[in-house]
Amino acid sequence: MAEDQDNSQKTEDPTQKRLDDALKRGDVVKSQEITNWFIIAGGTLVLVAFSTGMSTNLTTTMRGLIANAHDLRVDGRALIWLSEKIGFELLAALAIPFLLLAIAAIAGNIVQHRLVWTTEVLAPKLNRISPMAGAKRLFSAQAIANFVKGLLKLVVVGAVLTFLLWPERDRAEGLALTDPAAILPVTKAVALKLMGAVVAMLAVVAAADYLFQYRQWYERQKMTLRELKDEFKESEGDPAIKGKMKQTRSQRMRKRMMAEVPKATVIITNPTHYAIALKYERGMDAPICVAKGVDAVALKIREIATQNAVPIVENPPLARALHATVEVEQPITPEHYKAVAEVISFVMRLRRSAPRPH
């Protein structure tokens, strides 16, 4: 009862930290139908690509054994040698197909989630042996979905097999009187037709099951308001997270600054360690600082200014004073009005005296 009440209070979408913690615990989205589909599709691929080669190799081996059966020794070491030879022949014929099936099974899990290494799922839990918990699982939404899914697969696959095999019933009866060598190609053709249809049908079932499993998993990860507040407090108090947030804010601010440099009226430098980008237009009460920085940031500001033909004026005392007193996106302080006005007037005179392009 308490668990149902707790689930009803989980109304908030999970945070990224919640999802990451679930992944670390091994609680991931997993649809067995996706894995089954990969295995069946891999089996179909193996049948198409390797069935002829496998049958040829095995036929050659068995013909050799039957043709020379009267010369084969089966006593002592000879029997062991014969068993090893047959085993190696079978292994050589089946190794690659079985490897492909194993890769298909692994791929069926990898496409759903990245690989997770955890021992938490192996830890003993009392609710796994609890009769009450078992009864709840027996009549849960997951169990009902599995039951419906099983019925759907049975009906769909049965209908497909009936639809494809019914027209072949007369042909199948005639195979009883056919040369055994001619049966294999017919069997292969029918098997490919059946497996291709099954793969196509199960692809729909697998996709629907994955969406259902994802929804169930996402609902399990939802949080109560209390959990959300507690996680927020914990995250805010984490120095690493606070440092990362500060770094992110700094990077965003620097990016905005650099985008404003081409719009600046003048860049005041000292000339190598400081750079202050000021913008002034008619009607402004005072010039505004659109970017500032020292060392590498200052160098970047000067570089962008040069690329965009923004005037650069060297005035070390003014550059240091402005850097210490004015913030980005703020107007300069009154004590620097006169010095900045002289710089901007100088820049304006240069622009007026510069030759105009014809």
N, C-alpha and C positions, 0 to 999 in steps of 0.2 A: 504494500500500500504506500509506504514511504517512497519507494522507488518510482511508482507511477506518479506520485505527487511531484517528485523531483523532476521527472521528465516533463511534466506539464509546465513547470516553471522555466524550462530551457527555451526561452523565446528569442535569445540574441544570437546572431550569426557568429561562428567561431572566429577568433583572431588567428593571425598567421602563426603566432607562438603556439596556440592550441593545436593547430594542424601539424606543426612540426613535432610537438611532443607526442602526438598520436602516432606519427611515423616512426619515432624513436622506439615507441613501445611495440611496434609491429602491428598496430591497428591501422590497416590500409584497406583500400577498396579492392576487393577480390571477387571476381566472378569465375566460378568453375566452368561455366559454359564457354567463356573465352578460351580457356586452356584446352577444353575438349575440342573446340572448333579448330584450333591450331593443330592439334594432334591428328584429327580426321583429315584436315586439308593437307598436312604433311604426308599422311598415309596415301592420299590420292596422288600427290606428286611423286612419291616413291613408286607407286604402281605404274604411273605413266613413264617415268624415266628409267627405272631399273628392273622392271619385271622381266623384260625380254632377256637382258644380260644375266640376271639371276637364274632364270629357268634354263638358259643355254649352258651355263657353267655347271649347274647341278645335274642337268641331263647328261652332259659329257662324263661327269664323275661317276654317276650311277651306271651308265652304260659300260664304262670301263670295268667297274666292279662286277657287274653281272656277266659281261663277256669273259672275264678271266676268273670267274668264281671257282672253277675247278683247280686253278693254280694257287689260290690264296691259302696261306697257312694261318690257322687261327689257334695255334697252341703257344703257350708261354709268351715270350716277348713279341711274337708276330701279331698276336691279337691286340696287344697294347699299341704296337706301331700302326695297325690298321685303324684302330679307334682314333688315334691322334691324327692320322691322315684325313679321315672323314671329317673330324672336328675342325681341322684347319681349312678344309675346302668349304665347309658350311660357314665358318667365320669370315673367310675371304668374300664369300658371296653376299653375306648379310650385314657385314660391318658398316658399310656406308649407309644403307637404308636405316639401320637402327640408330646410327649417329644422327641422321637427319630428323628422325622422330624425337630423339632426345632434345635436339636443338629447338624443334617446334614446341615441345612442352615448356622449355625454359623461356622461349620467346613469348608464349602465351601469358606468362607471369610478368615479364619485363615490360610489355606494352601497357600494363595496367598501373604499374608503380615501379619506382626505382628500387634497386636491391636494398634490402634492410637486413642488418645483422643484429639480432637481439635474442636474449635468452628469457625475456620476460614472459613470452607466451608459453614457455615450458614450465614455469613456476606452478606448483600445485595450488589450486583454488577450491575452497569448500563448496562454492556454488555449483561446481561441475559434478559433484556427487550428491548434491541436495535433491531430494525427491520433489520439493516444491519448485525449485529452480528448473528441474527437468520438465515438470508439467507445464511450466510457463513457456519454456522453449518449444515444447511439443505443440502448443496451440498459439504460438507467436505469429506475427505477420510474416516473418522469415519462413517459418515452417509451412504456412499456408501458401506462400509464394512458391516454395519448392514443390509442393504437391501439385499446384496448378501448372507449373512449368513442366513437371514430369508428364502430366496428362497431355499437355499441349505437344510436347515432343513426340509422345507415343502416337497421337492422332496424326500429326503432320508427317512424321517419317513413315508411319504405316500407310497413309494415303498416297504418299509419293511412291513407295515401293509397289503398292497395288497398281497404281496408274502405269508404272513403267514395266512391271513384270507380266501383267495380264495379257498384253498383246503378244508376249513371247511364249505363252503356255504351249502352243502347238510345236513351236521350234524346240522347246525344252524336252518334249516327249520324244522328238526325233533324235535327240542326242544319244539316247540309249542304244541306238543301232549305228551310231557314227564311229568312225575310226578315232581312237583315243587321242591321236596326234592333232585332230581337227577340233577337239573339244576346248583346248586351252585358249585359242584366239577368240572363240565365241564367248567363253567365260570371262575373259579379260575385257572384251567390249561391253558386255552387260554390266560387269562390276564397275567399270569406269563411268558408265551412264548413271548407275545407281549412286555411286559415291559423289559424283558431280552434283546431282540433284540434292543429295543430303547435305553437302557442304553449303549449297546456296540457301537451303531452308534453315539450317542451323545458324547461319550468319545472322539472320533476322532475330532468332531466339537469343543468340549470344549478345547482340547489341541491346535488345530490350532488357535482358537480365543485368547487363553492366549498368545501364541507367538506373534500374531499380536498386542494385547494390550500392551505387554511388549515393543515391538519395537516402538510403538507410544509414550509410556511414556518415553522411553529412548531418543528418538529424541527431546521430549519437554525439557528434562533436559540438553541438550547440551548447550555449552557456546560459546560466542564470545571470540576472543583473548583479548579484553579489559576487559571483565568480569573475565577471567582467571588471567590476570595480577593484577587486583584490589583485587581479593580474595587472591592471593599469597602475596601481600603487607600487606593485613589485617592479614593474618595468621602469617606472619613473625613478625609483630608487637605485636602479642598477647603474653603476658608474660607466660600464661599457656601453650600455644603451644610450645613456645621456651623452657620452662622448661621441657616439655615432650620429646621434641626432644633431649635435652641435656641428659636426663635420659636414653633415648633409646641408644644414642651413647655410653654413659658410660657403659651400660650393655653389648653392643656388644664388646666393647674394653676389658672389664673384661673377657668375655667369650673367646676371642682370646688369652688373656694373660694366662689364666688357661690351655688352650690347648698346650701352648708352654712350660710350666713348666717341664713336663716330659723330654723334650729335653735339658734342661739346664745342664750346667757343674757343677755349684755349686750354693747354696743358702746362701747368707750372711745375718745374722740376728743380732738383738741387745740385747737380743734374743726374746723379746715378742712383741714389738711395730712395728718394721720394718722388712721387708723381701725383698731382692733384688735377683732376679734370673738372673745369668749371663751365657752366652753361649760362648764358645771359641773352635775353631777348627784350625788345622794347616792351615796356609795360610792367616788367618785373620790378619788385621792390629792391631785390638784391640778387646777385649771382648765386646759383645753386651748385653745390658739389654733386656731380653725378657719378664720380668714381675717385678712389684714392687707394694708395698702396705703397709698400716699401719693397725694395730688393726685386725679387722675381715678379711680383705683381706690378710694381712700378715699371719694370722692363716691358711687360706685356702691354701695359697702357700706352707706353711710348711707341711700341711697335704698331699697335692698332691705329694710333693717331697718325703715324707716318704713312701708313697704308691708305688712310682716308683724308690726307692733306689737312689735318687739324694742326694749327700752329702750336709749336712747343717753345716755351719761354723759360730760360734758366734764371731762377731767382732763389737761391738756397735759403736765405732767412725767411722769405715769405712762404716757401714750400713747407718748411718745417713747422712754421707757426700755423698754417692752415691745416696741416695734417693733425696737429695736436688739438685744435679747437673746433673743427667742423666735422660733422658726420655726413655720410652719404645720404642724398635726397633732402638735405637741409641747407638753408641759406647760410652764407658766411656771416660771421659776427661783425657788428658795427666797427670795431677797432681796425678791421682790415679793409673797410670800404675804399679808403683813399688809395692804398697800395694796389688793390685789385683793379680799381677803376683806371689807374695809370696803365696797368698791363693790358686791359681790354681796349683802352683808347689806342695804345701802341699797335695792337693787333688790327684794329679797325683801320688805322692809317695805312698799315701795310697792305691790307686787302684793297683799299681804294687806289693805292699807288701801283698795285700789281697790274701788268699789262693784260688786257682782256683778249681772249682768243678770238680770232677773226672767223 
